[in-house]
Structure formats: C-alpha cells, structure tokens
Amino acid sequence: MSTEALMQWAAMGEHGLYVWPAYGATVLVLGAVVLSVVMDARGLREALRMEVELKAREGRRGLEAAPGSGELTDVRSGPR
C-alpha cells in the first residue's frame, strides 16, 4: 500500500474531518464506561470484604446470623 493510498484512506475523502473525531469520542466514552465498571467492582469487592470481616468478628463474640434471616442475634442470652 502506497503512502498516498494510506493518506487517502485516512482522509476518507472529505469526510475524515468528521469521522475520526467521532471515533475518538466513542473510544473515550467506552473507556470511561469500562473504567467506571472496574472502579465500582473494586468498591463492591472492598465493601464485601469489610462486611465478611465484621461478621467474622461478631461471630467470635457470640453473635450468629439467624438461619435465612441475614440478621445477627445474640446466642448467649437464649430465646426471647
């Protein structure tokens, strides 16, 4: 492929001035979306890790989750 043919392809006739910025904007928006998803996943992973650690600490102090409820109850005091 000659240099002239490559330049003609990149210029896309007279439309290159509009097409390439549109491609650039698309790449920027998609990059921002991917970055946002990655950052949200990291935040959720950190929140989940902290919650697991908290429940583990509470479990060592005599607190247990009631089966199926997701709520912690004090097993030392017995049924109420």
N, C-alpha and C positions, 0 to 999 in steps of 0.2 A: 504494500500500500504506500503510495507516494505521500509526501508531506502535504502537497496541495489537496489531495483527496481527503486526507485526515482533517485538514483545516476546514474544508468544505462540509464534511460530516459534522464537525464540532459547531460550525456556524449554523447548521440546519437551515440552510438557505437564509432567509431573512427572519426566521422565527427563533433562532438561537438566543437572541436577546431576552426572550420571554420564557423559553423552555428551561434553560439552565438555572435561573433563579427559582423557578417553580420546583425543580428537582432539589435544589439546595434547601428550600423551605420545608419540603417534605421530609428530607433527611433530618433536619433539625427537630421537627415536631416528633417524628418517630423516635429519635434519640432521646428526647425529653420524656416521652411516654415510657420507654424502656428504663431509663434512669429512675423515674418515679416508682415504677413497679419494683425495681430492685431495692430501693430505699424503704418502701413500705414493707416489703418482705423481711428486711433486716430488722425493722422496728417491731414487727409482729413476732419474729423469732425471739427477740430480746424480751419482749413482754411475756411471752410464753415461758421462757427460761426463768424469769423472775417469779412468775406465778407458781411454777413447779417447785422452785426453791422455797418459797413461802409456805406452800402446803407441806413440804417435807419437814420444815422447821416446826410447823404447828402440829404435825403428826408425832413428832418426838416429845411434845409437851402434853400429850394425852388427848389431842383433838383428832377426830376422824370424820371423814365425809360419810354422811348417811347414804346407804346404797341407792343409787339412782337420783338423788336429790341434788347433788353438787354442793350442798350446804354443809358447813362444818358443825359438828355437835360435840359437846364435852362428854366424853365417855366416862369420866371419873365420877360424875355426880349421879349416874344411873338414869333410868327413865323418869320422865316428869309427869 
